[in-house]
Amino acid sequence: MVTIIQVIFSVVASMMHCKVLDHLLGIRKKWWAWLLAFGASAMVAGMVIYIGDWDNILPTEAVFLGIVWLACQGSFLKKLTIGMMLSHTVFAINALIDNFFVRWETSLYMDMFLGMRVFAAIILYLGTKKFAPEKGYELPAAMWRLLILLTLMPMGIVLSTVLLSSEMYVDLPNENMYFMLLTLAVVSFIGLLWAVRVLVKQKQLEQQVMTEEIRQNYYDALERQHFEIRRMKHDLANHLQILQALPEEQRMTYIQELIHNPALAGTLDYCGDPTVNAVLSVKDAQMNQREIAWERTLEIPSELPFEKADICALFANALDNAMEACMELDVSQRSVILEGRVRKGLLAVSVKNACVGQGDGVLEQLPQTTKKDARNHGYGLRSIKEIVERYHGEMEVKKEDGAFELFFYLPIK
């Protein structure tokens, strides 16, 4: 007879495995996805695995991977790799519990069986929560293929131990060997999950170095432009003297050259932060060149307390993405609206632009670049997200009614 304690044990173990799955892959924000994920977790958490028993492990593996593919986020290779690692980690733990820790049919058998599973599930959840990469991580396809190849060895140990044994668990001739093999498989899977974290961290560091270099180069370009502005202003007296000496027919040509010199445009005074002013000065010229109508509402009364390169990257990347989207539209439809305010200890920025296609509300994942050279493009929103998270802010992107909106805020100390 099933007791209340056994039901509680089963639910807790299933919830822990479901949370592990969410940490490692991310479950879709749909009710049916969470229901499927919980069912798969309950199936894996409660599955009995006896050495020499063919009935459970293979069908459960197939169903679990199918549910992971339907209910979780990420690429196919990512879901396949993590699904194989996670399922066989739990299989190896279950096999150890069933064959070496809970082996006697007593009145306390089920309580012991479920209690040890709950304990193992909690340990796995706490370890995953502490050491798993942040949600939304991704690796190149080549790395996922390498991890799948490395996963085959501990998987082979688990499957060989369970499926190729001619003796059932009640009469194992080499208990120590089976125990060590399954323990080795558990350790190997934990090592592989750790390897995923290390590879993700390495990829993030490489992206940070790349984005830092991009931001610094962009800021250096702005500094060079401002130097040209100061130089041109310094030479203004010489230009006036030249104008005075030139004949009438040449004077107007010289004046036109000076008027169209980008350096004389100067830095427009949009707000109280000089870096924002510098970025918007450059973007204003680019908007006009591309025939994009844009509105600016900025309430930033003083200099922002962030790194200048980060401020530059936030505004420049946001406006670059907006301009790129507008260039897919007719001239009459191109529009960008920038709003930025400092209120109640927060810098809040919104960039809206017209775009192609209808929207579907808030986007769960960052949109992919539409450029052919995807390897060297598509870092704009990721760069913004990295800066926002580094300053403990929040970011949201959504697409609806033919418009794309990027919104983020950063707390100001």
C-alpha positions in Angstrom: 0.0 0.0 0.0 1.4 3.4 -1.0 1.8 5.7 2.0 1.8 9.5 2.2 5.5 9.5 2.9 6.2 7.5 -0.3 4.1 10.0 -2.4 5.9 12.9 -0.9 9.3 11.2 -1.6 8.3 10.6 -5.2 7.1 14.1 -5.8 10.2 15.7 -4.2 12.6 13.5 -6.2 10.7 14.3 -9.4 10.8 18.0 -8.7 14.5 18.0 -8.0 15.3 16.2 -11.3 12.9 18.6 -13.1 14.8 21.6 -11.7 18.1 20.0 -12.7 16.8 19.7 -16.3 15.7 23.4 -16.2 19.1 24.5 -14.9 21.0 22.6 -17.6 18.8 23.1 -20.6 16.0 25.5 -19.7 12.4 24.3 -20.0 10.1 26.1 -22.4 7.8 28.7 -20.8 4.7 26.6 -21.6 2.5 24.7 -19.2 2.7 21.5 -21.4 6.5 21.7 -21.5 6.7 21.8 -17.7 4.2 19.0 -17.4 6.2 16.8 -19.9 9.4 17.6 -18.1 8.0 16.7 -14.7 6.6 13.4 -16.1 10.0 12.6 -17.6 11.8 13.5 -14.4 9.4 11.3 -12.4 9.9 8.4 -14.8 13.7 8.6 -14.5 13.8 9.3 -10.8 11.6 6.3 -9.9 12.9 3.8 -12.5 14.2 0.5 -11.0 17.4 -0.7 -12.7 18.6 -4.2 -11.9 21.8 -5.6 -13.4 20.8 -8.1 -16.1 17.3 -6.6 -16.6 16.6 -5.4 -20.1 13.1 -4.2 -19.5 13.5 -0.6 -18.2 16.6 1.2 -19.3 16.4 1.4 -23.1 12.7 2.4 -23.4 13.1 4.9 -20.6 16.1 6.5 -22.4 14.2 6.8 -25.7 11.2 8.4 -24.0 13.3 10.8 -21.9 15.3 12.1 -24.9 12.1 12.6 -26.9 10.6 14.7 -24.1 13.8 16.7 -23.7 13.7 17.4 -27.4 10.1 18.6 -27.2 10.0 20.4 -23.8 13.5 22.0 -23.5 15.3 24.9 -25.2 18.5 25.0 -27.2 20.0 23.3 -30.3 19.4 19.7 -31.1 23.0 18.7 -30.3 22.8 20.5 -27.0 19.6 18.8 -25.9 20.9 15.4 -27.1 24.2 15.8 -25.2 22.8 17.1 -21.9 19.9 14.6 -22.1 22.3 11.7 -22.5 24.6 12.9 -19.7 21.8 13.6 -17.3 19.8 10.4 -17.9 22.7 8.1 -17.6 24.0 9.8 -14.5 20.6 9.1 -12.9 20.6 5.5 -14.4 24.0 4.8 -12.8 22.9 6.2 -9.4 19.7 4.2 -9.5 21.6 1.0 -10.4 23.9 1.5 -7.5 21.0 2.1 -5.1 18.9 -0.9 -6.4 21.7 -3.4 -6.6 23.9 -2.6 -3.6 22.0 -0.5 -1.1 18.4 -1.5 -1.2 18.3 -5.3 -1.9 15.9 -6.8 0.6 12.1 -7.1 0.3 11.2 -5.8 3.8 8.3 -3.7 5.0 10.6 -0.7 4.8 11.9 -1.5 1.3 9.9 1.2 -0.6 10.6 3.9 2.0 14.4 3.1 1.8 14.2 2.9 -2.0 12.5 6.3 -2.4 14.4 7.9 0.5 17.8 7.2 -1.1 16.5 8.5 -4.5 15.3 11.7 -2.8 18.7 12.1 -1.2 20.6 11.5 -4.5 18.2 13.9 -6.4 18.8 16.7 -3.8 22.5 16.3 -4.0 22.4 16.4 -7.8 20.2 19.5 -7.8 22.4 21.4 -5.3 25.5 20.6 -7.3 23.9 21.6 -10.6 22.5 24.8 -9.1 26.0 25.8 -7.8 28.1 24.7 -10.8 25.9 24.7 -13.9 26.4 27.4 -16.5 24.0 30.3 -16.7 20.8 29.6 -18.6 20.8 30.3 -22.3 24.4 29.1 -22.8 25.4 27.6 -26.1 28.5 25.9 -27.6 29.6 25.4 -31.2 28.3 22.3 -32.9 31.9 20.8 -33.0 32.2 21.0 -29.2 28.8 19.3 -28.7 29.9 16.5 -31.0 33.1 16.1 -29.1 31.1 15.9 -25.8 28.7 13.3 -27.3 31.8 11.2 -28.3 33.2 11.5 -24.8 29.8 10.6 -23.3 29.7 7.3 -25.1 32.4 5.8 -22.8 30.5 6.1 -19.5 27.3 5.3 -21.3 28.8 2.2 -22.6 29.9 1.3 -19.0 26.3 1.7 -17.7 24.6 -0.2 -20.6 27.2 -3.0 -20.6 26.9 -3.5 -16.9 23.1 -3.6 -16.9 22.4 -5.3 -20.2 25.3 -7.7 -20.8 25.4 -9.4 -17.5 24.1 -13.0 -17.5 23.3 -12.9 -13.8 20.6 -11.0 -12.0 21.3 -8.8 -9.0 20.4 -11.5 -6.6 23.3 -13.7 -7.6 26.2 -11.4 -8.7 29.5 -13.2 -8.9 31.6 -10.0 -9.0 29.8 -7.4 -6.9 32.8 -5.3 -6.4 33.5 -5.0 -10.1 30.0 -4.0 -10.9 30.0 -1.5 -8.0 33.2 0.1 -9.2 32.1 0.3 -12.8 28.9 2.1 -11.9 30.7 4.4 -9.5 33.2 5.2 -12.3 30.3 6.0 -14.7 28.7 8.4 -12.1 32.1 10.2 -11.6 32.7 10.3 -15.4 29.3 11.9 -16.0 29.9 14.5 -13.3 33.2 15.3 -14.9 31.6 15.7 -18.3 29.0 18.1 -16.9 31.8 20.0 -15.3 33.6 20.1 -18.7 30.5 21.7 -20.2 30.7 24.5 -17.5 34.4 25.0 -18.2 33.9 25.2 -22.0 31.0 27.6 -21.6 33.1 29.8 -19.4 35.9 29.8 -21.9 33.6 30.7 -24.7 32.2 33.6 -22.6 35.7 34.9 -21.9 36.5 34.8 -25.6 33.3 36.8 -26.3 34.1 39.3 -23.6 37.6 39.9 -25.0 36.1 40.3 -28.5 33.3 42.7 -27.3 35.8 44.7 -25.2 38.0 45.1 -28.2 35.1 46.2 -30.3 33.9 48.7 -27.7 37.4 50.1 -27.2 38.0 50.5 -30.9 34.6 52.3 -31.3 35.4 54.6 -28.4 38.8 55.3 -29.8 37.2 56.3 -33.1 34.9 58.7 -31.3 37.9 60.2 -29.5 39.7 60.7 -32.8 36.7 62.4 -34.3 36.5 64.8 -31.3 40.2 65.5 -31.8 39.4 66.5 -35.4 36.6 68.7 -34.2 38.9 70.5 -31.8 41.6 70.8 -34.5 39.2 72.3 -36.9 37.9 74.8 -34.4 41.5 75.7 -33.5 42.2 76.4 -37.2 39.1 78.5 -37.6 41.1 81.7 -37.6 43.3 80.4 -40.4 40.2 79.5 -42.4 38.8 83.0 -42.0 42.0 84.5 -43.2 42.0 82.3 -46.2 38.4 83.2 -47.0 39.3 86.9 -46.8 42.2 86.4 -49.3 40.4 84.2 -51.8 38.7 85.7 -54.9 34.9 85.8 -54.9 34.5 82.9 -57.3 36.6 80.6 -55.1 35.3 81.8 -51.8 31.9 80.0 -52.0 33.5 76.7 -53.0 35.8 76.9 -50.0 32.9 77.7 -47.7 30.9 74.7 -49.0 33.9 72.4 -48.3 34.0 73.7 -44.8 30.3 73.3 -44.2 30.3 69.7 -45.4 33.3 68.7 -43.3 32.1 66.2 -40.7 34.4 67.6 -38.1 32.6 70.9 -38.1 29.3 69.2 -37.2 30.6 68.9 -33.6 29.0 67.0 -30.8 25.3 67.7 -30.4 24.1 68.4 -26.8 21.5 65.7 -26.2 22.0 65.2 -22.5 24.4 65.7 -19.6 26.6 62.7 -20.3 29.4 63.5 -22.8 29.8 59.9 -24.0 26.1 59.6 -24.8 26.4 62.9 -26.7 29.4 61.6 -28.7 27.6 58.4 -29.7 24.4 60.1 -30.7 26.3 62.7 -32.7 27.8 59.9 -34.8 24.5 58.1 -35.1 22.6 61.2 -36.0 24.8 61.6 -39.1 24.3 57.9 -40.0 20.5 58.2 -39.5 20.4 61.1 -41.9 22.6 59.4 -44.4 20.3 56.4 -44.4 17.1 58.5 -44.5 15.8 57.1 -41.2 13.5 59.4 -39.2 14.3 59.2 -35.5 13.2 60.8 -32.3 15.2 61.3 -29.2 13.9 61.9 -25.6 16.7 62.0 -23.1 16.5 63.0 -19.4 20.1 62.3 -18.3 21.1 65.4 -16.3 24.7 64.5 -15.5 27.5 62.2 -16.4 26.7 58.5 -15.9 28.8 56.5 -13.3 29.7 53.7 -15.8 32.7 52.9 -17.8 32.8 55.1 -20.9 33.4 52.1 -23.2 30.3 50.4 -21.7 28.1 53.4 -22.2 29.3 53.7 -25.8 28.6 50.0 -26.5 25.1 50.1 -25.0 23.9 53.1 -27.1 25.9 52.3 -30.2 24.9 48.6 -30.5 21.2 49.4 -29.7 21.1 52.1 -32.5 23.2 50.0 -34.9 20.7 47.1 -34.6 17.8 49.5 -35.1 19.3 51.1 -38.2 20.1 47.6 -39.6 16.5 46.5 -39.2 15.2 49.8 -40.8 17.3 49.3 -43.9 15.1 46.3 -44.8 12.1 48.7 -45.1 11.0 51.4 -47.6 12.3 54.9 -46.8 8.8 56.0 -45.8 8.6 53.3 -43.1 12.1 53.8 -41.5 11.8 55.1 -38.0 13.7 54.8 -34.7 12.6 56.1 -31.3 15.2 56.5 -28.5 14.1 57.2 -24.9 16.5 57.4 -22.0 15.8 58.6 -18.4 17.5 58.6 -15.0 15.0 58.3 -12.3 14.9 56.8 -8.8 18.4 55.5 -9.0 17.9 53.8 -12.4 19.1 54.4 -16.0 16.2 53.2 -18.2 16.7 53.1 -22.0 14.2 52.1 -24.7 15.0 51.8 -28.4 12.1 51.1 -30.8 12.3 50.6 -34.5 10.1 49.6 -37.3 10.8 46.1 -38.6 9.7 43.4 -41.1 7.0 40.9 -40.1 4.5 40.7 -37.2 5.6 40.1 -33.6 4.8 37.6 -30.9 5.4 39.6 -27.7 8.4 39.3 -25.4 11.1 37.1 -26.9 12.5 34.4 -24.7 15.8 34.2 -26.6 17.9 36.8 -28.3 17.1 36.9 -32.1 19.8 35.6 -34.4 21.6 37.8 -36.8 20.2 37.9 -40.4 23.6 38.6 -41.9 25.3 35.9 -44.0 28.5 36.1 -42.0 26.9 35.0 -38.7 30.3 34.0 -37.2 31.5 37.7 -37.1 28.1 39.3 -36.5 25.2 39.1 -34.0 27.2 40.3 -31.0 25.3 43.5 -30.5 22.4 42.3 -28.3 24.7 39.8 -26.6 27.1 42.6 -25.8 24.3 44.7 -24.4 23.0 41.8 -22.3 26.5 41.1 -20.9 27.0 44.8 -19.9 23.5 45.0 -18.3 24.0 41.8 -16.3 27.5 43.0 -15.2 25.9 46.1 -13.7 23.1 44.0 -12.1 20.4 45.3 -14.4 17.7 43.7 -16.6 17.0 43.6 -20.3 14.0 42.7 -22.4 13.3 42.5 -26.1 9.9 42.2 -27.8 8.4 42.4 -31.2 4.8 43.3 -31.8 2.7 45.4 -34.2 5.5 45.7 -36.8 8.0 47.2 -34.3 10.9 45.8 -32.4 11.7 47.2 -28.9 14.9 46.8 -26.8 14.5 47.9 -23.2 17.1 47.7 -20.4 17.8 49.4 -17.1 20.8 49.7 -14.9 20.9 50.7 -11.2 22.9 53.8 -10.5 24.9 53.7 -7.2 
